Structures are given as structure tokens and as C-alpha cells.
Amino acid sequence: MTVVRFTLLSSLTPAAAMQVLTDFGPDRAQNWPSIDTDHFSVHGLGDTWAEVTEGTAAAWERARYEWDADQGKVVITTLDSKLFGAGGGWDIQLTPEAGGTRVDVRLTRVPRTLKGKILAALLPLAAPSSLRKSFGEPLRAK
């Protein structure tokens, strides 16, 4: 299992950051650089959960999002993935800080194939800066 952690500071309030993370409307692919419209589909949506497929042709995943706005927490469980298969996911914690929000992200990947194991080994080296950039734009990182 591979774990990648990173933090960024957002100029958004925790409530606004939560809205960006959990907005599964038609503009999601335009708001997130790591999602294209051909690889975005909402399978189910509730008040505090969603099941979606999102990503790109190179790397997509089907995941279940669950969130608690009062606790500032989003948990994303990977159900299927082109690169890693089921297992792992994302834990995101939003904490008010300095007129904005500290966003703590923990990504866990459970590789199932040789290609997945090789990619997982590279994640701690390459992923933090690219993921910080990917999250930074929609969350208006400082």
C-alpha cells in the first residue's frame, strides 16, 4: 500500500471548499483539471454522498464520496480504477486557518498489477507537487 500526503492553504472558507469538493454538477470537469467530460459520470447522489466515475483516459476511477460538512471531512473510497483497482482512496480534512482553509489530503493506493505496483512506487516522489497543483486551482490555493 502506498500513502501520499500533502497540504495546501486555500483562500476559500471551509464551507466553500467543501462545496467545490462535493459539487458533482455539469461544470465539475471544467473546474478540475484532472477530470475530462468523457470520463465523468454520476452514478448516484445523496445529501452527504455520491458515487461517480471521474478522471481521464489515462487514469480514471469509480469512487464513493462521503462527507460531513460539520466536521470538514471528505472520504473517497476507490471502487474501481484503471491503474489500481478497488481499494484505497482519499481522506480530505478541511480546517479553518488564517482567513481561509488548510486542506490536508491523504491518498492511499493499493496496487493490484505489476504496472500499478511500479506506479505506486513512484507516487511518493511525483504525486505531491502535481496533486497540490491539481487541487490548488479549484480550491484557490494561496
Number of C-alpha atoms within 10 A of each C-alpha: 12 16 16 18 17 15 17 18 22 26 19 20 19 25 15 15 22 21 13 16 18 19 12 17 9 12 10 19 19 12 16 18 15 15 20 17 14 11 18 20 16 15 12 10 13 9 9 12 17 20 21 21 21 23 23 18 11 8 14 20 23 24 25 20 22 19 21 13 16 8 11 18 18 22 19 20 20 24 18 17 18 15 21 24 18 19 17 21 20 20 19 21 20 23 17 16 14 11 12 20 25 22 25 16 22 16 20 20 24 19 22 14 12 11 12 17 18 11 17 22 16 12 17 15 10 12 16 18 12 10 17 19 15 15 22 19 14 18 26 14 18 12
